[in-house]
Amino acid sequence: MMKISSQSPAHNTLIGVSFVLFMLSVGYSANSAEQKPEPKRQRELIHLLVQDCGSCHGLTLKGGLGPALLPQDLKDKDSEFLADVILEGVPGTPMPPWNVEITELEAKWLVQRMKEGGIDDR
């Protein structure tokens, strides 16, 4: 039996294939990226980002225990990857999975907002 480590290309391929199969099973399409949460939920998500995420990433999102989440820090990062980090967390670090609190659509919307900047929950 082949041992697959989290650093191996086989592991990355397995994760990628699993992700694609999952997306197909839930009916993901390019149009899904154009959808966004309802306005009330948008306000709740921004509040969550500033308050909950801000407790580790800094209340101004300039970094703290976690890295900065400002547009210039995220501009070269893949949006799908960032949404996955939000949803699944980062094992072995303080970054928890948020998939019990927010949906994939909401995570993608948050990533877009962070990349655009201008996040304010007041």
C-alpha positions in Angstrom: 0.0 0.0 0.0 1.4 3.4 -1.0 1.7 5.9 1.9 0.5 9.3 0.8 1.9 12.2 2.9 0.3 15.7 3.0 3.4 16.9 1.1 3.2 14.5 -1.8 2.0 15.2 -5.4 -0.3 12.1 -5.0 -1.9 13.7 -2.0 -2.5 17.0 -3.8 -4.0 15.1 -6.8 -6.2 13.2 -4.5 -7.4 16.4 -2.8 -8.0 18.1 -6.2 -9.9 15.2 -7.7 -12.1 14.9 -4.5 -12.8 18.6 -4.7 -13.8 18.5 -8.4 -16.1 15.5 -7.7 -17.7 17.3 -4.8 -18.3 20.4 -6.8 -19.9 18.4 -9.6 -22.1 16.6 -7.1 -23.5 19.8 -5.6 -24.1 21.3 -9.0 -21.5 24.0 -9.0 -21.3 26.1 -12.1 -19.5 29.3 -13.1 -22.8 31.1 -12.4 -22.5 30.1 -8.7 -19.6 32.6 -8.3 -21.9 35.4 -9.5 -24.3 34.7 -6.7 -24.0 36.5 -3.3 -25.6 36.3 0.1 -28.7 38.3 0.9 -27.9 41.9 2.2 -28.7 41.0 5.9 -26.4 38.0 5.7 -23.7 40.1 4.1 -23.7 42.4 7.1 -23.5 39.4 9.4 -20.6 38.0 7.5 -18.7 41.3 7.5 -19.3 41.5 11.3 -18.0 37.9 11.6 -14.9 38.8 9.6 -14.0 41.9 11.6 -14.9 40.5 15.0 -14.2 36.8 14.9 -11.5 36.6 12.3 -10.1 39.9 13.6 -9.5 38.3 16.9 -6.5 36.4 15.3 -5.9 38.4 12.1 -6.1 41.8 13.9 -9.3 43.9 14.2 -8.0 46.0 11.2 -7.0 42.7 9.5 -3.4 43.9 9.4 -2.3 40.6 11.0 -1.7 39.3 14.5 -1.6 35.6 15.4 -2.8 35.0 11.8 -1.5 36.7 8.7 -2.9 40.0 7.3 -6.0 39.8 5.3 -5.7 43.1 3.4 -6.1 43.4 -0.4 -2.4 43.8 -1.0 -1.7 40.7 1.1 -4.3 38.6 -0.8 -3.9 39.8 -4.3 -1.6 37.0 -5.5 -3.5 34.3 -3.6 -5.9 32.0 -5.4 -9.5 32.8 -4.4 -10.6 29.2 -4.4 -7.7 28.3 -2.1 -8.6 31.1 0.3 -12.2 30.0 0.4 -11.1 26.5 1.1 -8.9 27.7 4.0 -11.8 29.5 5.5 -14.1 26.5 5.2 -11.7 23.8 6.2 -9.2 25.6 8.4 -5.5 24.7 8.6 -4.7 21.6 10.6 -1.9 22.0 13.1 -2.5 25.8 13.4 -5.0 28.0 15.3 -7.0 28.5 12.1 -10.3 26.6 12.6 -12.7 25.4 10.0 -15.7 27.7 9.6 -17.8 25.3 7.5 -20.2 24.9 10.3 -20.9 28.6 10.4 -20.8 29.7 6.7 -21.4 28.1 3.3 -19.1 27.8 0.4 -20.9 30.7 -1.4 -20.4 32.9 1.7 -16.7 32.0 2.0 -16.2 32.9 -1.7 -18.1 36.2 -1.1 -15.9 37.0 1.9 -12.7 36.3 -0.1 -14.0 38.7 -2.8 -14.7 41.4 -0.2 -11.3 41.0 1.4 -9.6 41.2 -2.0 -11.6 44.4 -2.8 -11.0 46.0 0.6 -13.3 48.5 2.2 -14.6 46.1 4.9 -16.4 47.9 7.7 -18.9 46.4 10.0 -20.1 49.8 11.5 
